[in-house]
Amino acid sequence: TDKVPKAAFSNKESKVYVFYEDGTYYRFDRIFNTVDPGYPRDIDQFWNGVPSPPDAGVQWDEDFMFWEDNYFFYYNCNPLVERVARGMPVLNNYRWFSDRSAYNCNPNSV
């Protein structure tokens, strides 16, 4: 049976993350057109607090945003934290894109 992707996004380091319904994800290298070594991985083991699988994702600055149903999750990539920010998830609404402080998502406050 072929795996069907649920969500995918690329980051600024030429990597593409593809999330699957079975709770795994792959990381592809766009430059070499290959799957990175060590993949697939379990979403729950690496993306602490991110829904498994998310509906969508995007890199924002050095961090990531994920969506599931009507909620979004701000993922702090600070190596000392690496988890979904406190106060997440929150209902998706028009303010998430313009003011992440409205959701207590400032990476410096985590």
MARKOL-870775 format. One record per residue (C-alpha): residue number from 1; residue in three letters; x, z, y. Coordinates in nm, 2 decimals. Each point is the difference from the previous one (the first is absolute). Last residue first. Layout:
# MARKOL-870775
<rec><pos>NUM</pos><code>Ala</code><x>X</x><z>Z</z><y>Y</y></rec>
...
//
This chain:
# MARKOL-870775
<rec><pos>110</pos><code>Val</code><x>0.94</x><z>2.65</z><y>3.01</y></rec>
<rec><pos>109</pos><code>Ser</code><x>-0.01</x><z>0.01</z><y>0.38</y></rec>
<rec><pos>108</pos><code>Asn</code><x>0.28</x><z>-0.25</z><y>0.06</y></rec>
<rec><pos>107</pos><code>Pro</code><x>-0.18</x><z>-0.26</z><y>-0.21</y></rec>
<rec><pos>106</pos><code>Asn</code><x>-0.29</x><z>0.01</z><y>0.24</y></rec>
<rec><pos>105</pos><code>Cys</code><x>-0.30</x><z>-0.02</z><y>-0.23</y></rec>
<rec><pos>104</pos><code>Asn</code><x>-0.22</x><z>0.27</z><y>0.15</y></rec>
<rec><pos>103</pos><code>Tyr</code><x>-0.29</x><z>-0.25</z><y>-0.01</y></rec>
<rec><pos>102</pos><code>Ala</code><x>-0.04</x><z>-0.05</z><y>0.37</y></rec>
<rec><pos>101</pos><code>Ser</code><x>0.38</x><z>-0.01</z><y>0.01</y></rec>
<rec><pos>100</pos><code>Arg</code><x>-0.03</x><z>-0.34</z><y>-0.17</y></rec>
<rec><pos>99</pos><code>Asp</code><x>-0.14</x><z>-0.15</z><y>0.32</y></rec>
<rec><pos>98</pos><code>Ser</code><x>-0.07</x><z>-0.37</z><y>0.04</y></rec>
<rec><pos>97</pos><code>Phe</code><x>-0.03</x><z>-0.12</z><y>-0.36</y></rec>
<rec><pos>96</pos><code>Trp</code><x>-0.20</x><z>0.30</z><y>-0.13</y></rec>
<rec><pos>95</pos><code>Arg</code><x>-0.25</x><z>0.00</z><y>0.28</y></rec>
<rec><pos>94</pos><code>Tyr</code><x>-0.27</x><z>-0.25</z><y>-0.13</y></rec>
<rec><pos>93</pos><code>Asn</code><x>-0.10</x><z>0.20</z><y>-0.30</y></rec>
<rec><pos>92</pos><code>Asn</code><x>0.12</x><z>0.07</z><y>-0.35</y></rec>
<rec><pos>91</pos><code>Leu</code><x>-0.10</x><z>0.35</z><y>-0.12</y></rec>
<rec><pos>90</pos><code>Val</code><x>0.30</x><z>0.22</z><y>-0.04</y></rec>
<rec><pos>89</pos><code>Pro</code><x>0.22</x><z>0.05</z><y>-0.30</y></rec>
<rec><pos>88</pos><code>Met</code><x>0.20</x><z>0.18</z><y>0.10</y></rec>
<rec><pos>87</pos><code>Gly</code><x>0.03</x><z>0.32</z><y>0.21</y></rec>
<rec><pos>86</pos><code>Arg</code><x>0.36</x><z>0.06</z><y>-0.09</y></rec>
<rec><pos>85</pos><code>Ala</code><x>0.20</x><z>-0.33</z><y>-0.04</y></rec>
<rec><pos>84</pos><code>Val</code><x>0.02</x><z>-0.18</z><y>-0.34</y></rec>
<rec><pos>83</pos><code>Arg</code><x>0.33</x><z>0.06</z><y>-0.15</y></rec>
<rec><pos>82</pos><code>Glu</code><x>0.37</x><z>-0.07</z><y>0.03</y></rec>
<rec><pos>81</pos><code>Val</code><x>0.10</x><z>0.32</z><y>0.18</y></rec>
<rec><pos>80</pos><code>Leu</code><x>0.38</x><z>0.05</z><y>0.02</y></rec>
<rec><pos>79</pos><code>Pro</code><x>0.06</x><z>-0.38</z><y>-0.05</y></rec>
<rec><pos>78</pos><code>Asn</code><x>-0.22</x><z>-0.07</z><y>0.30</y></rec>
<rec><pos>77</pos><code>Cys</code><x>-0.24</x><z>-0.27</z><y>-0.14</y></rec>
<rec><pos>76</pos><code>Asn</code><x>-0.32</x><z>0.16</z><y>0.14</y></rec>
<rec><pos>75</pos><code>Tyr</code><x>-0.31</x><z>-0.15</z><y>-0.16</y></rec>
<rec><pos>74</pos><code>Tyr</code><x>-0.31</x><z>-0.02</z><y>0.22</y></rec>
<rec><pos>73</pos><code>Phe</code><x>-0.31</x><z>-0.03</z><y>-0.21</y></rec>
<rec><pos>72</pos><code>Phe</code><x>-0.32</x><z>-0.18</z><y>0.08</y></rec>
<rec><pos>71</pos><code>Tyr</code><x>-0.35</x><z>0.05</z><y>-0.11</y></rec>
<rec><pos>70</pos><code>Asn</code><x>-0.31</x><z>-0.21</z><y>-0.03</y></rec>
<rec><pos>69</pos><code>Asp</code><x>0.08</x><z>-0.14</z><y>-0.35</y></rec>
<rec><pos>68</pos><code>Glu</code><x>0.37</x><z>0.05</z><y>-0.04</y></rec>
<rec><pos>67</pos><code>Trp</code><x>0.25</x><z>-0.09</z><y>0.27</y></rec>
<rec><pos>66</pos><code>Phe</code><x>0.37</x><z>0.05</z><y>0.02</y></rec>
<rec><pos>65</pos><code>Met</code><x>0.23</x><z>0.03</z><y>0.31</y></rec>
<rec><pos>64</pos><code>Phe</code><x>0.38</x><z>0.00</z><y>-0.03</y></rec>
<rec><pos>63</pos><code>Asp</code><x>0.30</x><z>0.14</z><y>0.18</y></rec>
<rec><pos>62</pos><code>Glu</code><x>0.31</x><z>-0.13</z><y>0.17</y></rec>
<rec><pos>61</pos><code>Asp</code><x>-0.19</x><z>-0.19</z><y>0.28</y></rec>
<rec><pos>60</pos><code>Trp</code><x>-0.34</x><z>-0.07</z><y>-0.17</y></rec>
<rec><pos>59</pos><code>Gln</code><x>0.02</x><z>-0.15</z><y>-0.34</y></rec>
<rec><pos>58</pos><code>Val</code><x>-0.33</x><z>-0.12</z><y>-0.14</y></rec>
<rec><pos>57</pos><code>Gly</code><x>-0.23</x><z>0.09</z><y>-0.29</y></rec>
<rec><pos>56</pos><code>Ala</code><x>-0.33</x><z>-0.10</z><y>-0.15</y></rec>
<rec><pos>55</pos><code>Asp</code><x>-0.26</x><z>0.11</z><y>-0.26</y></rec>
<rec><pos>54</pos><code>Pro</code><x>0.23</x><z>0.27</z><y>-0.13</y></rec>
<rec><pos>53</pos><code>Pro</code><x>0.06</x><z>0.05</z><y>-0.38</y></rec>
<rec><pos>52</pos><code>Ser</code><x>0.04</x><z>0.29</z><y>-0.06</y></rec>
<rec><pos>51</pos><code>Pro</code><x>-0.07</x><z>0.16</z><y>0.34</y></rec>
<rec><pos>50</pos><code>Val</code><x>0.31</x><z>0.11</z><y>0.18</y></rec>
<rec><pos>49</pos><code>Gly</code><x>0.08</x><z>0.37</z><y>-0.02</y></rec>
<rec><pos>48</pos><code>Asn</code><x>0.37</x><z>-0.03</z><y>-0.11</y></rec>
<rec><pos>47</pos><code>Trp</code><x>0.09</x><z>-0.37</z><y>-0.02</y></rec>
<rec><pos>46</pos><code>Phe</code><x>0.27</x><z>0.02</z><y>-0.27</y></rec>
<rec><pos>45</pos><code>Gln</code><x>-0.14</x><z>0.17</z><y>-0.31</y></rec>
<rec><pos>44</pos><code>Asp</code><x>-0.37</x><z>-0.07</z><y>0.08</y></rec>
<rec><pos>43</pos><code>Ile</code><x>0.06</x><z>-0.37</z><y>0.03</y></rec>
<rec><pos>42</pos><code>Asp</code><x>0.16</x><z>-0.02</z><y>-0.34</y></rec>
<rec><pos>41</pos><code>Arg</code><x>0.29</x><z>-0.25</z><y>-0.01</y></rec>
<rec><pos>40</pos><code>Pro</code><x>0.03</x><z>-0.36</z><y>-0.12</y></rec>
<rec><pos>39</pos><code>Tyr</code><x>0.29</x><z>-0.03</z><y>0.07</y></rec>
<rec><pos>38</pos><code>Gly</code><x>0.34</x><z>0.14</z><y>-0.06</y></rec>
<rec><pos>37</pos><code>Pro</code><x>0.20</x><z>-0.30</z><y>0.12</y></rec>
<rec><pos>36</pos><code>Asp</code><x>-0.16</x><z>-0.20</z><y>0.29</y></rec>
<rec><pos>35</pos><code>Val</code><x>-0.23</x><z>-0.28</z><y>-0.10</y></rec>
<rec><pos>34</pos><code>Thr</code><x>0.16</x><z>-0.33</z><y>0.10</y></rec>
<rec><pos>33</pos><code>Asn</code><x>-0.03</x><z>-0.27</z><y>0.27</y></rec>
<rec><pos>32</pos><code>Phe</code><x>0.35</x><z>0.06</z><y>0.12</y></rec>
<rec><pos>31</pos><code>Ile</code><x>-0.09</x><z>0.02</z><y>0.37</y></rec>
<rec><pos>30</pos><code>Arg</code><x>-0.36</x><z>0.12</z><y>-0.05</y></rec>
<rec><pos>29</pos><code>Asp</code><x>0.10</x><z>0.29</z><y>-0.22</y></rec>
<rec><pos>28</pos><code>Phe</code><x>-0.30</x><z>0.13</z><y>-0.19</y></rec>
<rec><pos>27</pos><code>Arg</code><x>-0.11</x><z>0.36</z><y>-0.04</y></rec>
<rec><pos>26</pos><code>Tyr</code><x>-0.25</x><z>0.06</z><y>-0.27</y></rec>
<rec><pos>25</pos><code>Tyr</code><x>-0.28</x><z>0.26</z><y>-0.01</y></rec>
<rec><pos>24</pos><code>Thr</code><x>-0.18</x><z>0.20</z><y>-0.27</y></rec>
<rec><pos>23</pos><code>Gly</code><x>-0.33</x><z>0.18</z><y>0.01</y></rec>
<rec><pos>22</pos><code>Asp</code><x>-0.18</x><z>-0.22</z><y>-0.25</y></rec>
<rec><pos>21</pos><code>Glu</code><x>-0.19</x><z>-0.17</z><y>0.28</y></rec>
<rec><pos>20</pos><code>Tyr</code><x>0.32</x><z>-0.16</z><y>0.13</y></rec>
<rec><pos>19</pos><code>Phe</code><x>0.21</x><z>0.04</z><y>0.32</y></rec>
<rec><pos>18</pos><code>Val</code><x>0.24</x><z>-0.28</z><y>0.12</y></rec>
<rec><pos>17</pos><code>Tyr</code><x>0.28</x><z>0.10</z><y>0.23</y></rec>
<rec><pos>16</pos><code>Val</code><x>0.20</x><z>-0.29</z><y>0.16</y></rec>
<rec><pos>15</pos><code>Lys</code><x>0.35</x><z>0.06</z><y>0.12</y></rec>
<rec><pos>14</pos><code>Ser</code><x>0.18</x><z>-0.20</z><y>0.27</y></rec>
<rec><pos>13</pos><code>Glu</code><x>0.13</x><z>0.32</z><y>0.18</y></rec>
<rec><pos>12</pos><code>Lys</code><x>-0.28</x><z>-0.02</z><y>0.27</y></rec>
<rec><pos>11</pos><code>Asn</code><x>-0.26</x><z>0.09</z><y>-0.26</y></rec>
<rec><pos>10</pos><code>Ser</code><x>-0.25</x><z>-0.21</z><y>-0.19</y></rec>
<rec><pos>9</pos><code>Phe</code><x>-0.35</x><z>0.08</z><y>-0.11</y></rec>
<rec><pos>8</pos><code>Ala</code><x>-0.21</x><z>-0.01</z><y>-0.31</y></rec>
<rec><pos>7</pos><code>Ala</code><x>-0.33</x><z>0.14</z><y>-0.12</y></rec>
<rec><pos>6</pos><code>Lys</code><x>-0.22</x><z>-0.01</z><y>-0.32</y></rec>
<rec><pos>5</pos><code>Pro</code><x>0.22</x><z>-0.23</z><y>-0.21</y></rec>
<rec><pos>4</pos><code>Val</code><x>-0.15</x><z>-0.14</z><y>-0.33</y></rec>
<rec><pos>3</pos><code>Lys</code><x>0.21</x><z>0.06</z><y>-0.31</y></rec>
<rec><pos>2</pos><code>Asp</code><x>-0.03</x><z>-0.27</z><y>-0.26</y></rec>
<rec><pos>1</pos><code>Thr</code><x>-0.13</x><z>0.09</z><y>-0.34</y></rec>
//
